[in-house]
Amino acid sequence: MEDLLGAGGLISDLYAQGAGPLSAEAAAARAAYEGTADLTRAVAAGVSGRELAARGFVQDVAIATEGDICAAVPVRDGDGAFSPG
């Protein structure tokens, strides 16, 4: 669930900025993301979300579904290591 919605969120944002045309798969992921009213609830209801809750990590789902919270994007440098972009 989180992979589908995460990809859908990224695709939705890119599409809004003019990227496209979308493949059928990308359009389906975008539709899933845009059609999900409560991302946290949807991810929590999925298998991974239920597993996290069962292990005592309920808040991890809420943290993982936060959007637009980081201004830095990691990029790989010439050596293949990640650094702030």
C-alpha positions in Angstrom: 0.0 0.0 0.0 2.7 2.5 1.0 4.7 1.8 -2.2 1.6 2.4 -4.4 0.6 5.6 -2.6 4.2 6.9 -2.3 4.7 6.4 -6.1 1.3 8.0 -6.7 2.2 11.0 -4.6 5.4 11.5 -6.5 3.8 11.0 -9.9 0.9 13.4 -8.9 3.4 16.1 -8.1 5.5 15.6 -11.2 2.3 15.5 -13.4 1.2 18.8 -11.8 4.5 20.3 -12.9 4.0 19.2 -16.5 5.5 15.8 -16.7 3.8 13.2 -18.9 2.3 11.5 -20.6 1.7 8.9 -18.0 1.8 5.2 -18.5 -1.3 3.2 -17.5 0.6 2.1 -14.3 1.6 5.6 -13.4 -1.9 6.9 -14.0 -3.3 4.2 -11.7 -0.9 5.0 -8.9 -1.7 8.7 -9.3 -5.4 8.0 -9.1 -4.9 5.9 -6.0 -3.0 8.6 -4.3 -5.3 11.4 -5.3 -8.4 9.3 -4.4 -7.2 8.5 -0.9 -8.7 11.0 1.5 -6.7 9.8 4.5 -3.2 8.5 3.7 -2.3 7.6 7.2 -5.4 5.6 7.7 -4.9 3.8 4.3 -1.3 2.9 5.1 -2.2 1.8 8.6 -4.8 -0.5 7.2 -2.3 -2.2 4.9 -0.2 -5.3 5.8 2.9 -3.2 6.7 1.0 -0.7 8.7 -0.7 -3.5 10.7 2.7 -5.2 11.3 4.2 -1.9 12.6 1.2 -1.4 14.9 1.5 -4.9 16.3 5.2 -4.3 17.1 4.5 -1.1 18.9 5.4 1.4 16.1 2.0 3.0 15.4 3.6 6.5 15.2 5.9 5.3 12.4 3.0 5.1 10.0 2.0 8.7 10.8 5.6 9.9 10.3 6.0 8.0 7.1 2.8 9.6 5.6 3.8 13.2 6.3 4.2 15.2 3.2 6.3 18.1 2.1 8.4 18.1 5.4 11.9 18.0 4.0 13.6 20.8 1.9 16.7 18.7 1.2 16.9 16.0 -1.4 19.8 13.5 -1.1 21.9 13.1 -4.3 24.8 10.9 -5.1 28.2 12.5 -5.4 30.9 11.4 -7.8 31.9 8.6 -5.4 28.3 7.2 -5.2 27.8 8.5 -1.6 24.7 10.4 -0.7 25.0 14.1 0.2 22.4 16.9 0.6 21.2 18.2 -2.7 
